[in-house]
Amino acid sequence: MRKASEKQLPAPTFVAEFADGTTTRMSVFTSLETLDWKRGERLSILAYQSRFQTHEVPPAIISAWFEQDGKVLAQRNGKSVP
């Protein structure tokens, strides 16, 4: 159980850049020790589809990273997140 004096950090933010230049950003509930790349990618795809009101598969994710408080926690470039 968390003590009242302990500060809870917000969930990390997943940032995805798609091949067409679109960027999505959203908080992802995940462990900081084991970042959930698949969840971040799924949420990014849904955000893309929602933004453009489509059910079509969006372009590939060419770069993705998790960040928290302005610090990059982990990054993947040049390919879709596996």
C-alpha positions as CSV (number, residue, x, y, z in Angstrom):
1,M,0.0,0.0,0.0
2,R,1.3,3.5,-0.9
3,K,2.0,5.9,1.9
4,A,0.2,9.3,1.7
5,S,3.6,11.1,1.5
6,E,4.7,9.2,-1.6
7,K,4.3,11.1,-4.8
8,Q,2.6,9.1,-7.6
9,L,4.1,9.8,-11.0
10,P,1.8,10.0,-14.0
11,A,1.8,7.1,-16.5
12,P,4.4,7.4,-19.2
13,T,3.5,8.9,-22.5
14,F,3.8,6.8,-25.7
15,V,4.6,8.9,-28.7
16,A,4.3,7.4,-32.2
17,E,5.3,8.9,-35.5
18,F,3.6,7.5,-38.6
19,A,5.0,7.4,-42.1
20,D,2.6,10.1,-43.3
21,G,4.0,12.5,-40.7
22,T,1.2,12.2,-38.2
23,T,2.2,12.0,-34.5
24,T,0.1,10.6,-31.7
25,R,0.7,11.0,-28.0
26,M,-1.1,9.3,-25.1
27,S,-0.6,8.1,-21.5
28,V,-0.2,4.4,-21.3
29,F,-0.8,2.4,-18.2
30,T,2.3,0.3,-18.0
31,S,5.1,-0.8,-15.6
32,L,8.2,1.4,-15.9
33,E,10.4,-1.7,-15.6
34,T,8.6,-3.5,-18.5
35,L,7.2,-0.9,-20.9
36,D,4.2,-2.3,-22.9
37,W,5.1,-1.5,-26.5
38,K,2.2,-3.5,-27.9
39,R,-0.3,-1.5,-25.9
40,G,1.2,1.8,-26.9
41,E,1.1,0.8,-30.6
42,R,-2.5,-0.4,-30.4
43,L,-3.6,2.8,-28.7
44,S,-1.7,4.9,-31.3
45,I,-3.4,3.1,-34.1
46,L,-6.8,3.6,-32.5
47,A,-6.0,7.3,-32.0
48,Y,-4.9,7.6,-35.6
49,Q,-8.2,6.0,-36.8
50,S,-10.2,8.2,-34.5
51,R,-8.5,11.4,-35.6
52,F,-9.2,10.6,-39.3
53,Q,-12.5,8.8,-38.7
54,T,-11.5,5.7,-40.6
55,H,-11.2,2.0,-39.9
56,E,-8.5,1.5,-42.5
57,V,-5.0,0.4,-41.4
58,P,-2.9,3.5,-40.8
59,P,0.6,3.9,-42.3
60,A,3.5,2.2,-40.6
61,I,4.9,3.6,-37.3
62,I,8.4,4.7,-38.2
63,S,9.5,5.9,-34.7
64,A,8.1,5.4,-31.2
65,W,9.1,6.1,-27.7
66,F,8.0,6.3,-24.1
67,E,8.7,9.5,-22.2
68,Q,8.0,10.8,-18.7
69,D,8.6,14.3,-17.3
70,G,10.4,15.3,-20.5
71,K,12.8,12.3,-20.3
72,V,12.8,9.6,-23.0
73,L,12.6,6.2,-21.2
74,A,13.1,4.0,-24.3
75,Q,12.9,4.5,-28.1
76,R,12.5,2.4,-31.2
77,N,13.2,3.9,-34.6
78,G,12.9,3.0,-38.3
79,K,10.3,0.2,-38.0
80,S,6.9,-0.7,-36.7
81,V,6.8,-1.7,-33.0
82,P,6.8,-5.5,-33.0
